[in-house]
Amino acid sequence: MCALSKRSSGDPNPNPDPEGRRPRGDLVAASCTRSPVTSALRRSLPAVPASVPVLRSAVAEFVVAAGVREPQLAAVKLAVSEAVTNAVMHAYGDADEPGEVRVATCLRGGTVHVTVSDDGIGMMPRLDSPGLGVGLPFIADNADTLDIDSTEGGGTELRMTFCVPGAAGELRAS
């Protein structure tokens, strides 16, 4: 399974930057456990509209290198686009500066695992929502599994899997 680990806010940071700060988002690791995969794709960008195609393309390049082809490739790209767009549109509300949106992707056997996460306000009903409300149903229709969690201290994590028979079992991310 592809796991995106986060330290709880009370945990000490064993790897602070030179000024002693925690990295934004507190991303610890993205890895495939119990798998022959030796690396994973990890990207983090500001939650702005321009990040959507960049993150979608990064995931697409990664899974194509594993042998994923149409129609599964289209399903992965659509789901990633919708998940990142949700973070861009909803995660940080009216914040002065956008936070980060993170994507982690790995392949284990014939399954692509994708996690999209943010440190925003979490999932909650919004009467003033700018979206149409179809993003999560699109993701659910395209992914083989979809799990959504609110993270401690705010934020949302979407974990998706896509079964891709015949895809390579081992990748090396660039």
Contact map, one row per residue, 1 for C-alpha under 8 A:
111000000000000000000000000000011100000000000000000000000000000000000000000000000000000000000000000000000001000010000000000000000000000000000000000000000000000000000000000000
111100000000000000000000000001111000000000000000000000000000000000000000000000000000000000000000000000011100000011100000000000000000000000000000000000000000000000000000000000
111110000000000000000000000011111000000000000000000000000000000000000000000000000000000000000000000000000000000000100000000000000000000000000000000000000000000000000000000000
011111000000000000000000001111100000000000000000000000000000000000000000000000000000000000000000000000010000000000100000000000000000000000000000000000000000000000000000000000
001111100000000000000000001111000000000000000000000000000000000000000000000000000000000000000000000000000000000000000000000000000000000000000000000000000000000000000000000000
000111110000000000000000011110000000000000000000000000000000000000000000000000000000000000000000000000000000000000000000000000000000000000000000000000000000000000000000000000
000011111110000000000000011100000000000000000000000000000000000000000000000000000000000000000000000000000000000000000000000000000000000000000000000000000000000000000000000000
000001111110000000000000000000000000000000000000000000000000000000000000000000000000000000000000000000000000000000000000000000000000000000000000000000010000000000000000000000
000000111110000000000000000000000000000000000000000000000000000000000000000000000000000000000000000000000000000000000000000000000000000000000000000000001000000000000000000000
000000111111000000000000000000000000000000000000000000000000000000000000000000000000000000000000000000000000000000000000000000000000000000000000000000000000000000000000000000
000000111111100000000000000000000000000000000000000000000000000000000000000000000000000000000000000000000000000000000000000000000000000000000000000000000000000000000000000000
000000000111110000000000000000000000000000000000000000000000000000000000000000000000000000000000000000000000000000000000000000000000000000000000000000000000000000000000000000
000000000011111100000100000000000000000000000000000000000000000000000000000000000000000000000000000000000000000000000000000000000000000000000000000000000000000000000000000000
000000000001111100000000000000000000000000000000000000000000000000000000000000000000000000000000000000000000000000000000000000000000000000000000000000000000000000000000000000
000000000000111110000100000000000000000000000000000000000000000000000000000000000000000000000000000000000000000000000000000000000000000000000000000000000000000000000000000000
000000000000111111111110000000000000000000000000000000000000000000000000000000000000000000000000000000000000000000000000000000000000000000000000000000000000000000000000000000
000000000000001111111110000000000000000000000000000000000000000000000000000000000000000000000000000000000000000000000000000000000000000000000000000000000000000000000000000000
000000000000000111111000000000000000000000000000000000000000000000000000000000000000000000000000000000000000000000000000000000000000000000000000000000000000000000000000000000
000000000000000111111000000000000000000000000000000000000000000000000000000000000000000000000000000000000000000000000000000000000000000000000000000000000000000000000000000000
000000000000000111111100000000000000000000000000000000000000000000000000000000000000000000000000000000000000000000000000000000000000000000000000000000000000000000000000000000
000000000000000111111110000000000000000000000000000000000000000000000000000000000000000000000000000000000000000000000000000000000000000000000000000000000000000000000000000000
000000000000101110011111010000000000000000000000000000000000000000000000000000000000000000000000000000000000000000000000000000000000000000000000000000000000000000000000000000
000000000000000110001111111000000000000000000000000000000000000000000000000000000000000000000000000000000000000000000000000000000000000000000000000000000000000000000000000000
000000000000000000000111111000000000000000000000000000000000000000000000000000000000000000000000000100000000000000000000000000000000000000000000000000000000000000000000000000
000000000000000000000011111000000000000000000000000000000000000000000000000000000000000000000000000100000000000000000110000000000000000000000000000000000000000000000000000000
000001100000000000000111111100000000000000000000000000000000000000000000000000000000000000000000000000000000000000000000000000000000000000000000000000000000000000000000000000
000111100000000000000011111110000000000000000000000000000000000000000000000000000000000000000000000000000000000000000000000000000000000000000000000000000000000000000000000000
000111100000000000000000011111000000000000000000000000000000000000000000000000000000000000000000000000000000000000000000000000000000000000000000000000000000000000000000000000
001111000000000000000000001111100000000000000000000000000000000000000000000000000000000000000000000000000000000000000000000000000000000000000000000000000000000000000000000000
011110000000000000000000000111110000000101000000000000000000000000000000000000000000000000000000000000011000000000000000000000000000000000000000000000000000000000000000000000
011100000000000000000000000011111000001100000000000000000000000000000000000000000000000000000000000000000100000000000000000000000000000000000000000000000000000000000000000000
111000000000000000000000000001111110111100000000000000000000000000000000000000000000000000000000000000000111000000000000000000000000000000000000000000000000000000000000000000
111000000000000000000000000000111110000000000000000000000000000000000000000000000000000000000000000000000000000000000000000000000000000000000000000000000000000000000000000000
100000000000000000000000000000011111000000000000000000000000000000000000000000000000000000000000000000000000000000000000000000000000000000000000000000000000000000000000000000
000000000000000000000000000000011111110000000000000000000000000000000000000000000000000000000000000000000001100000000000000000000000000000000000000000000000000000000000000000
000000000000000000000000000000000111110000000000000000000000000000000000000000000000000000000000000000000001100000000000000000000000000000000000000000000000000000000000110000
000000000000000000000000000000010011111100000000000000000000000000000000000000000000000000000000000000000111000000000000000000000000000000000000000000000000000000000000111100
000000000000000000000000000000010011111100000000000000000000000000000000000000000000000000000000000000000000000000000000000000000000000000000000000000000000000000000000011100
000000000000000000000000000000110000111110000000000000000000000000000000000000000000000000000000000000000100000000000000000000000000000000000000000000000000000000000000001110
000000000000000000000000000001110000111111000000000000000000000000000000000000000000000000000000000000011110000000000000000000000000000000000000000000000000000000000000001110
000000000000000000000000000000000000001111100000000000000010010000000000000000000000000000000000000000111100000000000000000000000000000000000000000000000000000000000000000011
000000000000000000000000000001000000000111110000000000000000000000000000000000000000000000000000000001111000000000000000000000000000000000000000000000000000000000000000000000
000000000000000000000000000000000000000011111000000000100000000000000000000000000000000000000000000001110000000000000000000000000000000000000000000000000000000000000000000000
000000000000000000000000000000000000000001111100000000000000000000000000000000000000000000000000000111100000000000000000000000000000000000000000000000000000000000000000000000
000000000000000000000000000000000000000000111110001000000000000000000000000000000000000000000000000111000000000000000000000000000000000000000000000000000000000000000000000000
000000000000000000000000000000000000000000011111001000000000000000000000000000000000000000000000011110000000000000000000000000000000000000000000000000000000000000000000000000
000000000000000000000000000000000000000000001111101000000000000000000000000000000001001100000000011110000000000000000000000000000000000000000000000000000000000000000000000000
000000000000000000000000000000000000000000000111111100000000000000000000000000000000000100000000010000000000000000000000000000000000000000000000000000000000000000000000000000
000000000000000000000000000000000000000000000011111100000000000000000000000000000000100100000000000000000000000000000000000000000000000000000000000000000000000000000000000000
000000000000000000000000000000000000000000000001111111000000000000000000000000000000000000000000000000000000000000000000000000000000000000000000000000000000000000000000000000
000000000000000000000000000000000000000000001111111111100000000000000000000000000000000000000000000000000000000000000000000000000000000000000000000000000000000000000000000000
000000000000000000000000000000000000000000000001111111110000000000000000000000001001100000000000000000000000000000000000000000000000000000000000000000000000000000000000000000
000000000000000000000000000000000000000000000000011111111000000000000000000000001000000000000000000000000000000000000000000000000000000000000000000000000000000000000000000000
000000000000000000000000000000000000000000000000011111111100000000000000000000000000000000000000000000000000000000000000000000000000000000000000000000000000000000000000000000
000000000000000000000000000000000000000000100000001111111110000000000000000000011001000000000000000000100000000000000000000000000000000000000000000000000000000000000000000000
000000000000000000000000000000000000000000000000000111111111000000000000000010011000000000000000000000000000000000000000000000000000000000000000000000000000000000000000000000
000000000000000000000000000000000000000000000000000011111111100000000000000010000000000000000000000000000000000000000000000000000000000000000000000000000000000000000000000000
000000000000000000000000000000000000000000000000000001111111110000000000000000000000000000000000000000000000000000000000000000000000000000000000000000000000000000000000000000
000000000000000000000000000000000000000010000000000000111111111000000000000010010000000000000000000000001000000000000000000000000000000000000000000000000000000000000000000000
000000000000000000000000000000000000000000000000000000011111111100000000100110000000000000000000000000000000000000000000000000000000000000000000000000000000000000000000000000
000000000000000000000000000000000000000000000000000000001111111110000000000000000000000000000000000000000000000000000000000000000000000000000000000000000000000000000000000000
000000000000000000000000000000000000000010000000000000000111111111000000000000000000000000000000000000001000000000000000000000000000000000000000000000000000000000000000000010
000000000000000000000000000000000000000000000000000000000011111111110000100000000000000000000000000000000010000100000000000000000000000000000000000000000000000000000000000000
000000000000000000000000000000000000000000000000000000000001111111111000100000000000000000000000000000000000000000000000000000000000000000000000000000000000000000000000000000
000000000000000000000000000000000000000000000000000000000000111111110000000000000000000000000000000000000000000000000000000000000000000000000000000000000000000000000000001000
000000000000000000000000000000000000000000000000000000000000011111110000000000000000000000000000000000000010000000000000000000000000000000000000000000000000000000000011111000
000000000000000000000000000000000000000000000000000000000000001111111000000000000000000000000000000000000000000000000000000000000000000000000000000000000000000000000111000000
000000000000000000000000000000000000000000000000000000000000001111111101100000000000000000000000000000000000000000000000000000000000000000000000000000000000000000010010000000
000000000000000000000000000000000000000000000000000000000000000100111111100000000000000000000000000000000000000000000000000000000000000000000000000000000000000000000000000000
000000000000000000000000000000000000000000000000000000000000000000011111110000000000000000000000000000000000000000000000000000000000000000000000000000000000000000000000000000
000000000000000000000000000000000000000000000000000000000000000000001111111000000000000000000000000000000000000000000000000000000000000000000000000000000000000000000000000000
000000000000000000000000000000000000000000000000000000000000000000011111111100000000000000000000000000000000000000000000000000000000000000000000000000000000000001010000000000
000000000000000000000000000000000000000000000000000000000001001100011111111110000000000000000000000000000000000000000000000000000000000000000000000000000000000000000000000000
000000000000000000000000000000000000000000000000000000000000000000000111111111000000000000000000000000000000000000000000000000000000000000000000000000000000000000000000000000
000000000000000000000000000000000000000000000000000000000000000000000011111111100000000000000000000000000000000000000000000000000000000000000110000000000000000000000000000000
000000000000000000000000000000000000000000000000000000000001000000000001111111110000000000000000000000000000000000000000000000000000000000000110000000000000000001000000000000
000000000000000000000000000000000000000000000000000000011011000000000000111111111000000000000000000000000000000000000000000000000000000000000000000000000000000000000000000000
000000000000000000000000000000000000000000000000000000000000000000000000011111111100000000000000000000000000000000000000000000000000000001100100000000000000000000000000000000
000000000000000000000000000000000000000000000000000000000000000000000000001111111110000000000000000000000000000000000000000000000000000001100110000000000000000000000000000000
000000000000000000000000000000000000000000000000000000110010000000000000000111111111000000000000000000000000000001010000000000000000000000100000000000000000000000000000000000
000000000000000000000000000000000000000000000000000110110000000000000000000011111111100000000000000000000000000000000000000000000000000000000000000000000000000000000000000000
000000000000000000000000000000000000000000000000000000000000000000000000000001111111110000000000000000000000000000000000000000000000001101100000000000000000000000000000000000
000000000000000000000000000000000000000000000000000000000000000000000000000000111111111000000000000000000000000000010000000000000000001100100000000000000000010000000000000000
000000000000000000000000000000000000000000000010000100100000000000000000000000011111111100000000000010000000000000010000000000000000000000000000000000000000000000000000000000
000000000000000000000000000000000000000000000000100100000000000000000000000000001111111110000000000000000000000000000000000000000000000000000000000000000000000000000000000000
000000000000000000000000000000000000000000000000000000000000000000000000000000000111111111100000000000000000000000000000000000000000001000000000000000000000000000000000000000
000000000000000000000000000000000000000000000010000000000000000000000000000000000011111111110000000010000000000000001101000000000000000000000000000000000000000000000000000000
000000000000000000000000000000000000000000000011100000000000000000000000000000000001111111110000000010000000000000000000000000000000000000000000000000000000000000000000000000
000000000000000000000000000000000000000000000000000000000000000000000000000000000000111111111000000000000000000000000000000000000110000000000000000000000000000000000000000000
000000000000000000000000000000000000000000000000000000000000000000000000000000000000011111111000000000000000000000000001000000001000000000000000000000000000000000000000000000
000000000000000000000000000000000000000000000000000000000000000000000000000000000000011111111000000000000000000000000111111000000000000000000000000000000011000000000000000000
000000000000000000000000000000000000000000000000000000000000000000000000000000000000001111111110011000000000000000000011100000000000000000000000000000000000000000000000000000
000000000000000000000000000000000000000000000000000000000000000000000000000000000000000011111110000000000000000000000001100000000000000000000000000000000000000000000000000000
000000000000000000000000000000000000000000000000000000000000000000000000000000000000000000011111000000000000000000000000000000000000000000000000000000000000000000000000000000
000000000000000000000000000000000000000000000000000000000000000000000000000000000000000000011111110000000000000000000000000000000000000000000000000000000000000000000000000000
000000000000000000000000000000000000000000000000000000000000000000000000000000000000000000000111110000000000000000000000000000000000000000000000000000000000000000000000000000
000000000000000000000000000000000000000000000000000000000000000000000000000000000000000000000011111000000000000000000000000000000000000000000000000000000000000000000000000000
000000000000000000000000000000000000000000000111000000000000000000000000000000000000000000010011111100000000000000000000000000000000000000000000000000000000000000000000000000
000000000000000000000000000000000000000000000110000000000000000000000000000000000000000000010000111110000000000000000111000000000000000000000000000000000000000000000000000000
000000000000000000000001100000000000000000011110000000000000000000000000000000000000000000000000011111000000000000000110000000000000000000000000000000000000000000000000000000
000000000000000000000000000000000000000000011110000000000000000000000000000000000001001100000000001111100000000000011110000000000000000000000000000000000000000000000000000000
000000000000000000000000000000000000000001111000000000000000000000000000000000000000000000000000000111110000000000111100000000000000000000000000000000000000000000000000000000
000000000000000000000000000000000000000011110000000000100000000000000000000000000000000000000000000011111000000001111000000000000000000000000000000000000000000000000000000000
010100000000000000000000000001000000000111100000000000000000000000000000000000000000000000000000000001111100000001110000000000000000000000000000000000000000000000000000000000
010000000000000000000000000001000000000111000000000000000010010000000000000000000000000000000000000000111110000111100000000000000000000000000000000000000000000000000000000000
010000000000000000000000000000110000101110000000000000000000000000000000000000000000000000000000000000011111000111000000000000000000000000000000000000000000000000000000000000
000000000000000000000000000000010000100100000000000000000000001001000000000000000000000000000000000000001111111110000000000000000000000000000000000000000000000000000001111000
100000000000000000000000000000010011100000000000000000000000000000000000000000000000000000000000000000000111111110000000000000000000000000000000000000000000000000000000110000
000000000000000000000000000000000011000000000000000000000000000000000000000000000000000000000000000000000011111000000000000000000000000000000000000000000000000000000011110000
000000000000000000000000000000000000000000000000000000000000000000000000000000000000000000000000000000000011111100000000000000000000000000000000000000000000000000111111100000
000000000000000000000000000000000000000000000000000000000000000000000000000000000000000000000000000000000011111110000000000000000000000000000000000000000000000011111010000000
000000000000000000000000000000000000000000000000000000000000001000000000000000000000000000000000000000001111011111000000000000000000000000000000000000000000000011110000000000
110000000000000000000000000000000000000000000000000000000000000000000000000000000000000000000000000000001111001111100000000000000000000000000000000000000000001111000000000000
010000000000000000000000000000000000000000000000000000000000000000000000000000010000000000000000000000111100000111110000000000000000000000000000000000000000001110000000000000
011100000000000000000000000000000000000000000000000000000000000000000000000000000000000000000000000001111000000011111000000000000000000000000000000000000000111100000000000000
000000000000000000000000000000000000000000000000000000000000000000000000000000010011000000000000000011110000000001111100000000000000000000000000000000000000111000000000000000
000000000000000000000000000000000000000000000000000000000000000000000000000000000000001000000000000011100000000000111110000000000000000000000000000000000011110000000000000000
000000000000000000000000100000000000000000000000000000000000000000000000000000000000001000100000001111000000000000011111000000000000000000000000000000000011100000000000000000
000000000000000000000000100000000000000000000000000000000000000000000000000000000000000000110000001110000000000000001111110000000000000000000000000000101111000000000000000000
000000000000000000000000000000000000000000000000000000000000000000000000000000000000001001111000001000000000000000000111110000000000000000000000000000000111000000000000000000
000000000000000000000000000000000000000000000000000000000000000000000000000000000000000000111000000000000000000000000011111000000000000000000000000000000111000000000000000000
000000000000000000000000000000000000000000000000000000000000000000000000000000000000000000100000000000000000000000000011111100000000000000000000000001100111000000000000000000
000000000000000000000000000000000000000000000000000000000000000000000000000000000000000000100000000000000000000000000000111110000000000000000000000001000011000000000000000000
000000000000000000000000000000000000000000000000000000000000000000000000000000000000000000000000000000000000000000000000011111000000000000000000000000000000000000000000000000
000000000000000000000000000000000000000000000000000000000000000000000000000000000000000000000000000000000000000000000000001111100000000000000000000000000000000000000000000000
000000000000000000000000000000000000000000000000000000000000000000000000000000000000000000000000000000000000000000000000000111111000000000000000000000000000000000000000000000
000000000000000000000000000000000000000000000000000000000000000000000000000000000000000000000000000000000000000000000000000011111000000000000000000000000000000000000000000000
000000000000000000000000000000000000000000000000000000000000000000000000000000000000000000000000000000000000000000000000000001111100000000000000000000000000000000000000000000
000000000000000000000000000000000000000000000000000000000000000000000000000000000000000001000000000000000000000000000000000001111111000000000000000000000000000000000000000000
000000000000000000000000000000000000000000000000000000000000000000000000000000000000000010000000000000000000000000000000000000011111000000000000000000000000000000000000000000
000000000000000000000000000000000000000000000000000000000000000000000000000000000000000010000000000000000000000000000000000000001111110000000000000000000000000000000000000000
000000000000000000000000000000000000000000000000000000000000000000000000000000000000000000000000000000000000000000000000000000001111111000000000000000000000000000000000000000
000000000000000000000000000000000000000000000000000000000000000000000000000000000000000000000000000000000000000000000000000000000011111100000000000000000000000000000000000000
000000000000000000000000000000000000000000000000000000000000000000000000000000000000000000000000000000000000000000000000000000000011111111000000000000000000000000000000000000
000000000000000000000000000000000000000000000000000000000000000000000000000000000110010000000000000000000000000000000000000000000001111111100000000000000000000000000000000000
000000000000000000000000000000000000000000000000000000000000000000000000000000000110000000000000000000000000000000000000000000000000111111110000000000000000000000000000000000
000000000000000000000000000000000000000000000000000000000000000000000000000000000000000000000000000000000000000000000000000000000000011111111000000000000000000000000000000000
000000000000000000000000000000000000000000000000000000000000000000000000000001100100000000000000000000000000000000000000000000000000011111111100000000000000000000000000000000
000000000000000000000000000000000000000000000000000000000000000000000000000001110110000000000000000000000000000000000000000000000000001111111110010000000000000000000000000000
000000000000000000000000000000000000000000000000000000000000000000000000000000000000000000000000000000000000000000000000000000000000000111111111110000000000000000000000000000
000000000000000000000000000000000000000000000000000000000000000000000000000000000000000000000000000000000000000000000000000000000000000011111111000000000000000000000000000000
000000000000000000000000000000000000000000000000000000000000000000000000001101100000000000000000000000000000000000000000000000000000000001111111000000000000000000000000000000
000000000000000000000000000000000000000000000000000000000000000000000000001100100000000000000000000000000000000000000000000000000000000000111111110000000000000111000000000000
000000000000000000000000000000000000000000000000000000000000000000000000000000000000000000000000000000000000000000000000000000000000000000011111110000000000000111100000000000
000000000000000000000000000000000000000000000000000000000000000000000000000000000000000000000000000000000000000000000000000000000000000000010011111000000000001111000000000000
000000000000000000000000000000000000000000000000000000000000000000000000000000000000000000000000000000000000000000000000000000000000000000110011111100000000011110000000000000
000000000000000000000000000000000000000000000000000000000000000000000000000000000000000000000000000000000000000000000000000000000000000000000000111110000000011100000000000000
000000000000000000000000000000000000000000000000000000000000000000000000000000000000000000000000000000000000000000000000000000000000000000000000011111000001111000000000000000
000000000000000000000000000000000000000000000000000000000000000000000000000000000000000000000000000000000000000000000000000000000000000000000000001111100001110000000000000000
000000000000000000000000000000000000000000000000000000000000000000000000000000000000000000000000000000000000000000000000011000000000000000000000000111110111100000000000000000
000000000000000000000000000000000000000000000000000000000000000000000000000000000000000000000000000000000000000000000010010000000000000000000000000011111111100000000000000000
000000010000000000000000000000000000000000000000000000000000000000000000000000000000000000000000000000000000000000000000000000000000000000000000000001111110000000000000000000
000000001000000000000000000000000000000000000000000000000000000000000000000000000000000000000000000000000000000000000010000000000000000000000000000000111110000000000000000000
000000000000000000000000000000000000000000000000000000000000000000000000000000000000000000000000000000000000000000000011110000000000000000000000000001111111000000000000000000
000000000000000000000000000000000000000000000000000000000000000000000000000000000000000000100000000000000000000000001111111000000000000000000000000001111111100000000000000000
000000000000000000000000000000000000000000000000000000000000000000000000000000000000000000100000000000000000000000001111111000000000000000000000000111100111110000000000000000
000000000000000000000000000000000000000000000000000000000000000000000000000000000000000000000000000000000000000000111100000000000000000000000000000111100011111000000000000000
000000000000000000000000000000000000000000000000000000000000000000000000000000000010000000000000000000000000000000111000000000000000000000000000011110000001111100000000000000
000000000000000000000000000000000000000000000000000000000000000000000000000000000000000000000000000000000000000011110000000000000000000000000000111100000000111110000000000000
000000000000000000000000000000000000000000000000000000000000000000000000000000000000000000000000000000000000000011100000000000000000000000000011111000000000011111000000000000
000000000000000000000000000000000000000000000000000000000000000000000000000000000000000000000000000000000000001111000000000000000000000000000011110000000000001111100000000000
000000000000000000000000000000000000000000000000000000000000000000000001000100000000000000000000000000000000001110000000000000000000000000000011100000000000000111110000000000
000000000000000000000000000000000000000000000000000000000000000000000000000000000000000000000000000000000000011100000000000000000000000000000001000000000000000011111000000000
000000000000000000000000000000000000000000000000000000000000000000010001000000000000000000000000000000000000011100000000000000000000000000000000000000000000000001111110000000
000000000000000000000000000000000000000000000000000000000000000000000000000000000000000000000000000000000000011000000000000000000000000000000000000000000000000000111110000000
000000000000000000000000000000000000000000000000000000000000000000100000000000000000000000000000000000000000010000000000000000000000000000000000000000000000000000011111000000
000000000000000000000000000000000000000000000000000000000000000001110000000000000000000000000000000000000000111000000000000000000000000000000000000000000000000000011111100000
000000000000000000000000000000000000000000000000000000000000000001100000000000000000000000000000000000000010110000000000000000000000000000000000000000000000000000000111111000
000000000000000000000000000000000001100000000000000000000000000001000000000000000000000000000000000000000011110000000000000000000000000000000000000000000000000000000011111000
000000000000000000000000000000000001110000000000000000000000000001000000000000000000000000000000000000000011100000000000000000000000000000000000000000000000000000000001111100
000000000000000000000000000000000000111100000000000000000000000011000000000000000000000000000000000000000010000000000000000000000000000000000000000000000000000000000001111110
000000000000000000000000000000000000111100000000000000000000000000000000000000000000000000000000000000000000000000000000000000000000000000000000000000000000000000000000011111
000000000000000000000000000000000000001110000000000000000000010000000000000000000000000000000000000000000000000000000000000000000000000000000000000000000000000000000000001111
000000000000000000000000000000000000000010000000000000000000000000000000000000000000000000000000000000000000000000000000000000000000000000000000000000000000000000000000000111
